[in-house]
Amino acid sequence: MNPSQPSSLSAFLADLPKPSPQALAVSDALCRLITQEIRANNEWISFARFMELALYAPGLGYYSAGSQKLGAAGDFTTAPELSPLFAACLARQLAQLFAQGLQRILELGAGSGRLACDLLVHLAKLNALPEHYFILELSAELQQRQRHLLEQEVPHLLPRIHWLSTLPEEFEGVIFANELLDATPTHRVRITPEGVEEIGVTTLAAHVAHVAGAPLTDEVTTSFCLAYRPASEPLLFAAQALSLDLGFEAEINLNTRALISSLTQRLSRGVMLLIDYGFGAAEFYHPQRHLGTLMCHYRHHAHDNPLVLLGLQDITAHVDFTAVTEAAIKSGAHLLGYTTQAHFLINCGITQLLSDSNPQEVQRYAPLAAQANQLLSPAEMGELFKVIAFGKHCAFPLLGFARGDKSHAL
Ligand SMILES: C[S@@+](CC[C@H](N)C(=O)[O-])C[C@H]1O[C@@H](n2cnc3c(N)ncnc32)[C@H](O)[C@@H]1O
């Protein structure tokens, strides 16, 4: 909890839908776990570690515990949950890659399994089913949901679908992910007259004791506040390279960089396709965003306080696609394309897919047209979401990047 804003925060929380007693019990257990870790680490953990525990602590974190996260009944909606048009377009891009001999898919962070399910259906229609469809999903609970959905909707395709518990040492094929990187625990810094500080989390009790110079009590507290330490390498070097102005608070996602390096190194031949919201570094670190891009989602309410509703709300940050590109290129890949979601979907034929539905059949056509608008409109997902592709020992023009290239913005 941010001690400087207790009244506005409690007013804000009072307006949100109430969590169930079971959900609150899980949240309390997560608070105790984080408190223990903070105590064991000299009263401070990095924000990245806090976010990792809040989202992925086994059995307790947001993505690991049992609540519904995606879709209308959850906290936020992603493109594959919003419309089957998204998977239909992506299937066309994948079919082009399969025709080049890349017959295996690895999807990272498959959420409810909706995208995997719809992709396989559309790929079957295009007569382009992959030999193998691998899924790597961090959350055991979501893995179960994925299995259940795929068993229900495409039981005949199950022999092709395999769940992995770790990244394979070597992979040839197509690696892709939708909204994985925004859910990767991020480091945060702030720029002060004394230099670059790393933003971390401590318990409120430790904070109060520190301020008052009093000794800590043994009482377990479930409230947290932000706390700051001089940034150590390599965060310091990464922040210095960005030349951020005094007063800036910003995310620098070292975990995303490490993940992209690792994926690129393991890709022996193939394409990595990533879809997420974000910008190139110039826009990401623009003074307009001097307080960063961190957002939390709870039952379709968005706010910027990651310290409340622990384990009950999603915590995300936009993606710095320049950092992603640098990490991929440093590890041996080359950029195949970078564009907006709107351009990617149009290049993959979304308008033709829509026109395949008869406008006279209003009940079917009207929702599809509304979904296409949400996917494409600059005011919705069309501009903020980007698609980026890297190749390793594969260099041919990709369907989805035929027009609207934005590589100059990286
Ligand atoms: C925002 S959700 C997106 C889900 C889905 N791709 C969609 O578009 O609906 C993020 C997903 O990534 C998973 N995830 C996060 N980090 C991961 C990692 N390092 N490896 C595999 N899965 C991960 C989460 O558990 C969750 O399923």
The ligand as an SDF file (V2000), in Angstrom:
LIG
                    3D

 27 29  0  0  0  0  0  0  0  0999 V2000
   -1.6300  -12.3670  -20.5500 C   0  0  0  0  0  0  0  0  0  0  0  0
   -1.7430  -14.1080  -20.5880 S   0  0  0  0  0  0  0  0  0  0  0  0
   -1.9630  -14.3930  -22.3490 C   0  0  0  0  0  0  0  0  0  0  0  0
   -2.6420  -15.6990  -22.6390 C   0  0  0  0  0  0  0  0  0  0  0  0
   -2.8650  -16.0500  -24.1120 C   0  0  0  0  0  0  0  0  0  0  0  0
   -1.6450  -16.0650  -24.8710 N   0  0  0  0  0  0  0  0  0  0  0  0
   -3.8550  -15.1160  -24.7650 C   0  0  0  0  0  0  0  0  0  0  0  0
   -3.4580  -14.3340  -25.6320 O   0  0  0  0  0  0  0  0  0  0  0  0
   -5.0380  -15.1830  -24.4230 O   0  0  0  0  0  0  0  0  0  0  0  0
   -0.0500  -14.5930  -20.3060 C   0  0  0  0  0  0  0  0  0  0  0  0
    0.1730  -16.0860  -20.3410 C   0  0  0  0  0  0  0  0  0  0  0  0
    1.5770  -16.3810  -20.3280 O   0  0  0  0  0  0  0  0  0  0  0  0
    1.8740  -17.3640  -19.3350 C   0  0  0  0  0  0  0  0  0  0  0  0
    3.3050  -17.1850  -19.0160 N   0  0  0  0  0  0  0  0  0  0  0  0
    3.8980  -16.1150  -18.4550 C   0  0  0  0  0  0  0  0  0  0  0  0
    5.2440  -16.2560  -18.4230 N   0  0  0  0  0  0  0  0  0  0  0  0
    5.5000  -17.4480  -19.0180 C   0  0  0  0  0  0  0  0  0  0  0  0
    6.7080  -18.1530  -19.3310 C   0  0  0  0  0  0  0  0  0  0  0  0
    7.9130  -17.6550  -19.0160 N   0  0  0  0  0  0  0  0  0  0  0  0
    6.6120  -19.3410  -19.9620 N   0  0  0  0  0  0  0  0  0  0  0  0
    5.3930  -19.8470  -20.2960 C   0  0  0  0  0  0  0  0  0  0  0  0
    4.2310  -19.2370  -20.0160 N   0  0  0  0  0  0  0  0  0  0  0  0
    4.2750  -18.0470  -19.3960 C   0  0  0  0  0  0  0  0  0  0  0  0
    0.8320  -17.0690  -18.2720 C   0  0  0  0  0  0  0  0  0  0  0  0
    0.6670  -18.1110  -17.3510 O   0  0  0  0  0  0  0  0  0  0  0  0
   -0.4000  -16.8590  -19.1670 C   0  0  0  0  0  0  0  0  0  0  0  0
   -0.8970  -18.0780  -19.6600 O   0  0  0  0  0  0  0  0  0  0  0  0
  1  2  1  0
  2  3  1  0
  2 10  1  0
  3  4  1  0
  4  5  1  0
  5  6  1  0
  5  7  1  0
  7  8  2  0
  7  9  1  0
 10 11  1  0
 11 12  1  0
 11 26  1  0
 12 13  1  0
 13 14  1  0
 13 24  1  0
 14 15  1  0
 14 23  1  0
 15 16  2  0
 16 17  1  0
 17 18  1  0
 17 23  2  0
 18 19  1  0
 18 20  2  0
 20 21  1  0
 21 22  2  0
 22 23  1  0
 24 25  1  0
 24 26  1  0
 26 27  1  0
M  CHG  2   2   1   9  -1
M  END
$$$$
